[in-house]
Amino acid sequence: MTPAARSLLDDALNLSEKERAEMAGVLLESLELPFDSAVEEAWRLEVEKRVAELEAGEVTAVPWATVRDELYSRLSGKSD
């Protein structure tokens, strides 16, 4: 990473979580990855299904911090 890029990264890491997420989204979009309409449609349908399940009370959301902690625990070989 160049010094200029490192400086930008350091500044970005000091932004709020919301601002970092927005920046990450814009950066990913700037990569101009090949667009696959079938994949996009499948993801749209999956998101709609999951939102409907949440709204109907069929599933319970798990906070990211809980998921992250569990993943770190599994990766480090520790289990509850």
C-alpha positions in Angstrom: 0.0 0.0 0.0 1.4 3.4 -0.9 1.9 6.0 1.8 -1.0 8.1 0.3 -3.3 5.1 0.3 -2.3 4.3 3.9 -3.0 7.9 4.9 -6.5 7.6 3.4 -7.1 4.3 5.1 -6.0 5.8 8.5 -8.4 8.7 8.0 -11.2 6.4 6.9 -10.8 4.2 10.0 -11.5 7.2 12.1 -14.9 7.7 10.5 -18.1 6.5 12.1 -19.3 3.0 11.4 -22.0 4.3 9.1 -19.6 6.5 7.2 -17.1 3.6 6.8 -19.9 1.3 5.5 -21.0 3.9 3.0 -17.4 4.4 1.8 -16.8 0.6 1.5 -19.9 0.3 -0.6 -18.8 3.1 -2.9 -15.3 1.6 -3.2 -16.7 -1.8 -4.0 -19.0 -0.4 -6.7 -16.0 1.4 -8.2 -14.3 -1.9 -9.0 -16.8 -2.5 -11.9 -17.1 -6.2 -11.4 -19.1 -8.1 -14.0 -22.8 -7.7 -13.5 -24.8 -10.9 -13.4 -28.5 -10.2 -13.5 -29.4 -13.7 -12.5 -27.3 -13.4 -9.3 -28.7 -10.0 -8.6 -32.2 -11.3 -8.9 -31.5 -14.3 -6.7 -30.1 -12.0 -4.0 -33.1 -9.6 -4.3 -35.5 -12.5 -3.8 -33.4 -13.9 -0.9 -33.4 -10.5 0.9 -37.2 -10.2 0.4 -37.7 -13.7 1.8 -35.5 -13.0 4.9 -37.2 -9.6 5.6 -40.6 -11.3 5.4 -39.5 -14.0 7.8 -38.2 -11.4 10.2 -41.4 -9.4 10.0 -43.5 -12.5 10.5 -41.6 -13.4 13.6 -40.5 -16.7 12.0 -36.8 -16.0 12.7 -34.9 -14.0 15.2 -32.0 -11.7 14.3 -28.7 -12.1 16.0 -26.6 -9.0 16.7 -23.4 -8.8 14.6 -21.3 -8.6 17.8 -22.6 -11.9 18.9 -22.0 -13.6 15.6 -18.5 -12.0 15.4 -17.6 -13.2 18.9 -18.8 -16.7 18.1 -16.8 -16.8 14.9 -13.7 -15.6 16.6 -14.2 -18.2 19.3 -14.6 -21.0 16.7 -11.5 -19.8 14.7 -9.4 -19.7 17.8 -10.4 -23.3 18.7 -12.4 -22.2 21.7 -16.0 -23.3 22.1 -18.7 -22.5 24.7 
